[in-house]
Amino acid sequence: MREGDEWFVLVDWDVERTAQLCRAPIPREVFKQVPMSVSRAGEGAVGALRAVSHRAA
């Protein structure tokens, strides 16, 4: 939806379908997704993750 120079998206949430997907999610392989690991994080991200994990301990 466009209003002047701005664009908006209207979402009609399907609560029942969302609940079904939460109970039985579509496997990541279907979308060719792979889980990300910390080893792929850049140096700055690794430092931030380590700082947060030390505070939580």
mmCIF file as gemmi writes it, N, C-alpha and C atoms, coordinates in Angstrom:
data_model
loop_
_atom_site.group_PDB
_atom_site.id
_atom_site.type_symbol
_atom_site.label_atom_id
_atom_site.label_alt_id
_atom_site.label_comp_id
_atom_site.label_asym_id
_atom_site.label_entity_id
_atom_site.label_seq_id
_atom_site.pdbx_PDB_ins_code
_atom_site.Cartn_x
_atom_site.Cartn_y
_atom_site.Cartn_z
_atom_site.occupancy
_atom_site.B_iso_or_equiv
_atom_site.pdbx_formal_charge
_atom_site.auth_seq_id
_atom_site.auth_asym_id
_atom_site.pdbx_PDB_model_num
ATOM 1 N N . MET Axp A 1 ? 0.848 -1.155 0 1 0 ? 1 A 1
ATOM 2 C CA . MET Axp A 1 ? 0 0 0 1 0 ? 1 A 1
ATOM 3 C C . MET Axp A 1 ? 0.904 1.232 0 1 0 ? 1 A 1
ATOM 4 N N . ARG Axp A 2 ? 0.6 2.156 -0.847 1 0 ? 2 A 1
ATOM 5 C CA . ARG Axp A 2 ? 1.409 3.373 -0.922 1 0 ? 2 A 1
ATOM 6 C C . ARG Axp A 2 ? 0.584 4.566 -0.468 1 0 ? 2 A 1
ATOM 7 N N . GLU Axp A 3 ? 1.223 5.392 0.333 1 0 ? 3 A 1
ATOM 8 C CA . GLU Axp A 3 ? 0.586 6.621 0.817 1 0 ? 3 A 1
ATOM 9 C C . GLU Axp A 3 ? 1.591 7.732 0.637 1 0 ? 3 A 1
ATOM 10 N N . GLY Axp A 4 ? 1.41 8.533 -0.398 1 0 ? 4 A 1
ATOM 11 C CA . GLY Axp A 4 ? 2.388 9.569 -0.716 1 0 ? 4 A 1
ATOM 12 C C . GLY Axp A 4 ? 3.694 8.924 -1.144 1 0 ? 4 A 1
ATOM 13 N N . ASP Axp A 5 ? 4.788 9.294 -0.498 1 0 ? 5 A 1
ATOM 14 C CA . ASP Axp A 5 ? 6.093 8.715 -0.809 1 0 ? 5 A 1
ATOM 15 C C . ASP Axp A 5 ? 6.434 7.524 0.083 1 0 ? 5 A 1
ATOM 16 N N . GLU Axp A 6 ? 5.504 7.108 0.935 1 0 ? 6 A 1
ATOM 17 C CA . GLU Axp A 6 ? 5.77 6.018 1.867 1 0 ? 6 A 1
ATOM 18 C C . GLU Axp A 6 ? 4.994 4.766 1.484 1 0 ? 6 A 1
ATOM 19 N N . TRP Axp A 7 ? 5.587 3.615 1.799 1 0 ? 7 A 1
ATOM 20 C CA . TRP Axp A 7 ? 4.96 2.326 1.537 1 0 ? 7 A 1
ATOM 21 C C . TRP Axp A 7 ? 4.63 1.652 2.857 1 0 ? 7 A 1
ATOM 22 N N . PHE Axp A 8 ? 3.517 0.958 2.913 1 0 ? 8 A 1
ATOM 23 C CA . PHE Axp A 8 ? 3.085 0.224 4.095 1 0 ? 8 A 1
ATOM 24 C C . PHE Axp A 8 ? 2.653 -1.173 3.681 1 0 ? 8 A 1
ATOM 25 N N . VAL Axp A 9 ? 2.771 -2.108 4.606 1 0 ? 9 A 1
ATOM 26 C CA . VAL Axp A 9 ? 2.291 -3.468 4.377 1 0 ? 9 A 1
ATOM 27 C C . VAL Axp A 9 ? 1.216 -3.763 5.405 1 0 ? 9 A 1
ATOM 28 N N . LEU Axp A 10 ? 0.082 -4.232 4.934 1 0 ? 10 A 1
ATOM 29 C CA . LEU Axp A 10 ? -0.987 -4.634 5.827 1 0 ? 10 A 1
ATOM 30 C C . LEU Axp A 10 ? -0.911 -6.151 5.993 1 0 ? 10 A 1
ATOM 31 N N . VAL Axp A 11 ? -0.859 -6.616 7.238 1 0 ? 11 A 1
ATOM 32 C CA . VAL Axp A 11 ? -0.727 -8.041 7.514 1 0 ? 11 A 1
ATOM 33 C C . VAL Axp A 11 ? -2.017 -8.563 8.12 1 0 ? 11 A 1
ATOM 34 N N . ASP Axp A 12 ? -2.553 -9.596 7.514 1 0 ? 12 A 1
ATOM 35 C CA . ASP Axp A 12 ? -3.738 -10.264 8.043 1 0 ? 12 A 1
ATOM 36 C C . ASP Axp A 12 ? -3.242 -11.569 8.664 1 0 ? 12 A 1
ATOM 37 N N . TRP Axp A 13 ? -3.015 -11.55 9.985 1 0 ? 13 A 1
ATOM 38 C CA . TRP Axp A 13 ? -2.39 -12.654 10.703 1 0 ? 13 A 1
ATOM 39 C C . TRP Axp A 13 ? -3.34 -13.838 10.815 1 0 ? 13 A 1
ATOM 40 N N . ASP Axp A 14 ? -2.868 -15.021 10.426 1 0 ? 14 A 1
ATOM 41 C CA . ASP Axp A 14 ? -3.647 -16.247 10.537 1 0 ? 14 A 1
ATOM 42 C C . ASP Axp A 14 ? -3.208 -16.967 11.814 1 0 ? 14 A 1
ATOM 43 N N . VAL Axp A 15 ? -3.925 -16.724 12.901 1 0 ? 15 A 1
ATOM 44 C CA . VAL Axp A 15 ? -3.543 -17.243 14.215 1 0 ? 15 A 1
ATOM 45 C C . VAL Axp A 15 ? -3.509 -18.773 14.219 1 0 ? 15 A 1
ATOM 46 N N . GLU Axp A 16 ? -4.505 -19.421 13.634 1 0 ? 16 A 1
ATOM 47 C CA . GLU Axp A 16 ? -4.555 -20.89 13.638 1 0 ? 16 A 1
ATOM 48 C C . GLU Axp A 16 ? -3.401 -21.492 12.841 1 0 ? 16 A 1
ATOM 49 N N . ARG Axp A 17 ? -3.122 -20.935 11.667 1 0 ? 17 A 1
ATOM 50 C CA . ARG Axp A 17 ? -2.012 -21.464 10.851 1 0 ? 17 A 1
ATOM 51 C C . ARG Axp A 17 ? -0.679 -21.233 11.557 1 0 ? 17 A 1
ATOM 52 N N . THR Axp A 18 ? -0.516 -20.088 12.209 1 0 ? 18 A 1
ATOM 53 C CA . THR Axp A 18 ? 0.703 -19.805 12.961 1 0 ? 18 A 1
ATOM 54 C C . THR Axp A 18 ? 0.876 -20.825 14.08 1 0 ? 18 A 1
ATOM 55 N N . ALA Axp A 19 ? -0.214 -21.151 14.772 1 0 ? 19 A 1
ATOM 56 C CA . ALA Axp A 19 ? -0.158 -22.151 15.843 1 0 ? 19 A 1
ATOM 57 C C . ALA Axp A 19 ? 0.234 -23.515 15.275 1 0 ? 19 A 1
ATOM 58 N N . GLN Axp A 20 ? -0.306 -23.869 14.107 1 0 ? 20 A 1
ATOM 59 C CA . GLN Axp A 20 ? 0.05 -25.139 13.467 1 0 ? 20 A 1
ATOM 60 C C . GLN Axp A 20 ? 1.541 -25.178 13.125 1 0 ? 20 A 1
ATOM 61 N N . LEU Axp A 21 ? 2.052 -24.072 12.603 1 0 ? 21 A 1
ATOM 62 C CA . LEU Axp A 21 ? 3.476 -24.016 12.249 1 0 ? 21 A 1
ATOM 63 C C . LEU Axp A 21 ? 4.365 -24.084 13.487 1 0 ? 21 A 1
ATOM 64 N N . CYS Axp A 22 ? 3.895 -23.531 14.605 1 0 ? 22 A 1
ATOM 65 C CA . CYS Axp A 22 ? 4.661 -23.625 15.846 1 0 ? 22 A 1
ATOM 66 C C . CYS Axp A 22 ? 4.713 -25.069 16.336 1 0 ? 22 A 1
ATOM 67 N N . ARG Axp A 23 ? 3.602 -25.79 16.164 1 0 ? 23 A 1
ATOM 68 C CA . ARG Axp A 23 ? 3.563 -27.19 16.602 1 0 ? 23 A 1
ATOM 69 C C . ARG Axp A 23 ? 4.346 -28.101 15.665 1 0 ? 23 A 1
ATOM 70 N N . ALA Axp A 24 ? 4.307 -27.819 14.377 1 0 ? 24 A 1
ATOM 71 C CA . ALA Axp A 24 ? 4.978 -28.66 13.38 1 0 ? 24 A 1
ATOM 72 C C . ALA Axp A 24 ? 5.633 -27.753 12.34 1 0 ? 24 A 1
ATOM 73 N N . PRO Axp A 25 ? 6.79 -27.183 12.676 1 0 ? 25 A 1
ATOM 74 C CA . PRO Axp A 25 ? 7.434 -26.234 11.747 1 0 ? 25 A 1
ATOM 75 C C . PRO Axp A 25 ? 7.897 -26.898 10.452 1 0 ? 25 A 1
ATOM 76 N N . ILE Axp A 26 ? 7.947 -26.104 9.403 1 0 ? 26 A 1
ATOM 77 C CA . ILE Axp A 26 ? 8.476 -26.571 8.121 1 0 ? 26 A 1
ATOM 78 C C . ILE Axp A 26 ? 9.992 -26.688 8.276 1 0 ? 26 A 1
ATOM 79 N N . PRO Axp A 27 ? 10.571 -27.832 7.907 1 0 ? 27 A 1
ATOM 80 C CA . PRO Axp A 27 ? 12.023 -28.002 8.071 1 0 ? 27 A 1
ATOM 81 C C . PRO Axp A 27 ? 12.821 -26.961 7.285 1 0 ? 27 A 1
ATOM 82 N N . ARG Axp A 28 ? 13.915 -26.507 7.868 1 0 ? 28 A 1
ATOM 83 C CA . ARG Axp A 28 ? 14.771 -25.504 7.215 1 0 ? 28 A 1
ATOM 84 C C . ARG Axp A 28 ? 15.269 -25.974 5.857 1 0 ? 28 A 1
ATOM 85 N N . GLU Axp A 29 ? 15.466 -27.284 5.709 1 0 ? 29 A 1
ATOM 86 C CA . GLU Axp A 29 ? 15.99 -27.815 4.444 1 0 ? 29 A 1
ATOM 87 C C . GLU Axp A 29 ? 15.08 -27.47 3.265 1 0 ? 29 A 1
ATOM 88 N N . VAL Axp A 30 ? 13.779 -27.36 3.527 1 0 ? 30 A 1
ATOM 89 C CA . VAL Axp A 30 ? 12.826 -27.043 2.468 1 0 ? 30 A 1
ATOM 90 C C . VAL Axp A 30 ? 13.172 -25.699 1.834 1 0 ? 30 A 1
ATOM 91 N N . PHE Axp A 31 ? 13.671 -24.778 2.641 1 0 ? 31 A 1
ATOM 92 C CA . PHE Axp A 31 ? 14.011 -23.438 2.16 1 0 ? 31 A 1
ATOM 93 C C . PHE Axp A 31 ? 15.51 -23.278 1.895 1 0 ? 31 A 1
ATOM 94 N N . LYS Axp A 32 ? 16.239 -24.396 1.966 1 0 ? 32 A 1
ATOM 95 C CA . LYS Axp A 32 ? 17.702 -24.395 1.752 1 0 ? 32 A 1
ATOM 96 C C . LYS Axp A 32 ? 18.42 -23.534 2.792 1 0 ? 32 A 1
ATOM 97 N N . GLN Axp A 33 ? 17.853 -23.469 4.027 1 0 ? 33 A 1
ATOM 98 C CA . GLN Axp A 33 ? 18.478 -22.719 5.104 1 0 ? 33 A 1
ATOM 99 C C . GLN Axp A 33 ? 19.407 -23.626 5.892 1 0 ? 33 A 1
ATOM 100 N N . VAL Axp A 34 ? 20.464 -23.047 6.398 1 0 ? 34 A 1
ATOM 101 C CA . VAL Axp A 34 ? 21.37 -23.784 7.278 1 0 ? 34 A 1
ATOM 102 C C . VAL Axp A 34 ? 21.492 -23.006 8.585 1 0 ? 34 A 1
ATOM 103 N N . PRO Axp A 35 ? 21.558 -23.717 9.715 1 0 ? 35 A 1
ATOM 104 C CA . PRO Axp A 35 ? 21.725 -23.004 10.987 1 0 ? 35 A 1
ATOM 105 C C . PRO Axp A 35 ? 23.034 -22.227 10.99 1 0 ? 35 A 1
ATOM 106 N N . MET Axp A 36 ? 22.994 -21.032 11.516 1 0 ? 36 A 1
ATOM 107 C CA . MET Axp A 36 ? 24.206 -20.222 11.614 1 0 ? 36 A 1
ATOM 108 C C . MET Axp A 36 ? 24.936 -20.593 12.9 1 0 ? 36 A 1
ATOM 109 N N . SER Axp A 37 ? 26.239 -20.537 12.852 1 0 ? 37 A 1
ATOM 110 C CA . SER Axp A 37 ? 27.016 -20.854 14.042 1 0 ? 37 A 1
ATOM 111 C C . SER Axp A 37 ? 27.871 -19.648 14.423 1 0 ? 37 A 1
ATOM 112 N N . VAL Axp A 38 ? 28.293 -19.608 15.679 1 0 ? 38 A 1
ATOM 113 C CA . VAL Axp A 38 ? 29.122 -18.515 16.164 1 0 ? 38 A 1
ATOM 114 C C . VAL Axp A 38 ? 30.421 -18.441 15.379 1 0 ? 38 A 1
ATOM 115 N N . SER Axp A 39 ? 30.894 -19.576 14.877 1 0 ? 39 A 1
ATOM 116 C CA . SER Axp A 39 ? 32.152 -19.578 14.133 1 0 ? 39 A 1
ATOM 117 C C . SER Axp A 39 ? 32.061 -18.747 12.855 1 0 ? 39 A 1
ATOM 118 N N . ARG Axp A 40 ? 30.848 -18.47 12.386 1 0 ? 40 A 1
ATOM 119 C CA . ARG Axp A 40 ? 30.681 -17.656 11.185 1 0 ? 40 A 1
ATOM 120 C C . ARG Axp A 40 ? 30.545 -16.172 11.519 1 0 ? 40 A 1
ATOM 121 N N . ALA Axp A 41 ? 30.461 -15.866 12.788 1 0 ? 41 A 1
ATOM 122 C CA . ALA Axp A 41 ? 30.3 -14.474 13.2 1 0 ? 41 A 1
ATOM 123 C C . ALA Axp A 41 ? 31.615 -13.725 13.02 1 0 ? 41 A 1
ATOM 124 N N . GLY Axp A 42 ? 31.499 -12.452 12.712 1 0 ? 42 A 1
ATOM 125 C CA . GLY Axp A 42 ? 32.686 -11.62 12.575 1 0 ? 42 A 1
ATOM 126 C C . GLY Axp A 42 ? 33.315 -11.353 13.944 1 0 ? 42 A 1
ATOM 127 N N . GLU Axp A 43 ? 34.495 -10.793 13.93 1 0 ? 43 A 1
ATOM 128 C CA . GLU Axp A 43 ? 35.249 -10.549 15.164 1 0 ? 43 A 1
ATOM 129 C C . GLU Axp A 43 ? 34.47 -9.688 16.16 1 0 ? 43 A 1
ATOM 130 N N . GLY Axp A 44 ? 33.822 -8.641 15.682 1 0 ? 44 A 1
ATOM 131 C CA . GLY Axp A 44 ? 33.053 -7.769 16.565 1 0 ? 44 A 1
ATOM 132 C C . GLY Axp A 44 ? 31.863 -8.484 17.184 1 0 ? 44 A 1
ATOM 133 N N . ALA Axp A 45 ? 31.176 -9.293 16.373 1 0 ? 45 A 1
ATOM 134 C CA . ALA Axp A 45 ? 30.02 -10.041 16.879 1 0 ? 45 A 1
ATOM 135 C C . ALA Axp A 45 ? 30.449 -11.068 17.913 1 0 ? 45 A 1
ATOM 136 N N . VAL Axp A 46 ? 31.562 -11.734 17.662 1 0 ? 46 A 1
ATOM 137 C CA . VAL Axp A 46 ? 32.069 -12.722 18.619 1 0 ? 46 A 1
ATOM 138 C C . VAL Axp A 46 ? 32.381 -12.039 19.956 1 0 ? 46 A 1
ATOM 139 N N . GLY Axp A 47 ? 33.01 -10.898 19.904 1 0 ? 47 A 1
ATOM 140 C CA . GLY Axp A 47 ? 33.321 -10.158 21.129 1 0 ? 47 A 1
ATOM 141 C C . GLY Axp A 47 ? 32.062 -9.77 21.887 1 0 ? 47 A 1
ATOM 142 N N . ALA Axp A 48 ? 31.056 -9.303 21.175 1 0 ? 48 A 1
ATOM 143 C CA . ALA Axp A 48 ? 29.793 -8.917 21.818 1 0 ? 48 A 1
ATOM 144 C C . ALA Axp A 48 ? 29.107 -10.127 22.437 1 0 ? 48 A 1
ATOM 145 N N . LEU Axp A 49 ? 29.094 -11.237 21.722 1 0 ? 49 A 1
ATOM 146 C CA . LEU Axp A 49 ? 28.474 -12.455 22.252 1 0 ? 49 A 1
ATOM 147 C C . LEU Axp A 49 ? 29.202 -12.945 23.5 1 0 ? 49 A 1
ATOM 148 N N . ARG Axp A 50 ? 30.513 -12.878 23.483 1 0 ? 50 A 1
ATOM 149 C CA . ARG Axp A 50 ? 31.267 -13.304 24.646 1 0 ? 50 A 1
ATOM 150 C C . ARG Axp A 50 ? 31.008 -12.396 25.843 1 0 ? 50 A 1
ATOM 151 N N . ALA Axp A 51 ? 30.939 -11.105 25.609 1 0 ? 51 A 1
ATOM 152 C CA . ALA Axp A 51 ? 30.676 -10.154 26.686 1 0 ? 51 A 1
ATOM 153 C C . ALA Axp A 51 ? 29.313 -10.408 27.316 1 0 ? 51 A 1
ATOM 154 N N . VAL Axp A 52 ? 28.318 -10.659 26.494 1 0 ? 52 A 1
ATOM 155 C CA . VAL Axp A 52 ? 26.98 -10.909 27.001 1 0 ? 52 A 1
ATOM 156 C C . VAL Axp A 52 ? 26.925 -12.23 27.748 1 0 ? 52 A 1
ATOM 157 N N . SER Axp A 53 ? 27.582 -13.251 27.234 1 0 ? 53 A 1
ATOM 158 C CA . SER Axp A 53 ? 27.523 -14.565 27.889 1 0 ? 53 A 1
ATOM 159 C C . SER Axp A 53 ? 28.252 -14.519 29.232 1 0 ? 53 A 1
ATOM 160 N N . HIS Axp A 54 ? 29.296 -13.716 29.368 1 0 ? 54 A 1
ATOM 161 C CA . HIS Axp A 54 ? 30.013 -13.597 30.653 1 0 ? 54 A 1
ATOM 162 C C . HIS Axp A 54 ? 29.163 -12.87 31.677 1 0 ? 54 A 1
ATOM 163 N N . ARG Axp A 55 ? 28.362 -11.888 31.24 1 0 ? 55 A 1
ATOM 164 C CA . ARG Axp A 55 ? 27.491 -11.158 32.16 1 0 ? 55 A 1
ATOM 165 C C . ARG Axp A 55 ? 26.362 -12.041 32.659 1 0 ? 55 A 1
ATOM 166 N N . ALA Axp A 56 ? 25.882 -12.946 31.812 1 0 ? 56 A 1
ATOM 167 C CA . ALA Axp A 56 ? 24.764 -13.81 32.173 1 0 ? 56 A 1
ATOM 168 C C . ALA Axp A 56 ? 25.201 -14.912 33.147 1 0 ? 56 A 1
ATOM 169 N N . ALA Axp A 57 ? 26.489 -15.202 33.187 1 0 ? 57 A 1
ATOM 170 C CA . ALA Axp A 57 ? 26.967 -16.323 34.025 1 0 ? 57 A 1
ATOM 171 C C . ALA Axp A 57 ? 27.015 -15.959 35.484 1 0 ? 57 A 1
